[in-house]
Amino acid sequence: MKILKEEKLKESLFENWTKYIDYSELSSMLVNTIKLYASNWTTIALSKNFSTKKITLSKIDFNNGKLVWWFKFEMPFNEKTAVGTIEIVGALGSQPYFSQITGNYYLNNA
């Protein structure tokens, strides 16, 4: 018997994620992960200037009792901007960790 309505919980978390996630901690985790794991990303010349940092939740799910969050991001780094998706896994009472990250760098004002 299941008493937890997982779909309703996911819906509520998705709609209100900024109430449950510390944005500055998420941003810091994202910057550190990009620095460590994105050195082999392709750099694309683009005539668009990404001027601000942007993080949005794109999906949320449960996997083996853990909460999995997918965030899309645009993070300026010097003359480049990292654009991609990060998957973060966490459970109540444990430190969240990134599961995978993918993206590209874009040259600003190319």
HELIX and SHEET records of a PDB file:
HELIX    1   1 GLU A    6  GLU A   15  1                                  10    
HELIX    2   2 TRP A   17  TYR A   20  1                                   4    
HELIX    3   3 TYR A   23  TYR A   37  1                                  15    
SHEET    1   A 5 THR A  43  ALA A  45  0                                        
SHEET    2   A 5 TYR A  97  LEU A 107  1                                        
SHEET    3   A 5 LYS A  80  GLY A  90 -1                                        
SHEET    4   A 5 LYS A  66  PHE A  77 -1                                        
SHEET    5   A 5 LYS A  54  ASN A  63 -1                                        
END                                                                             
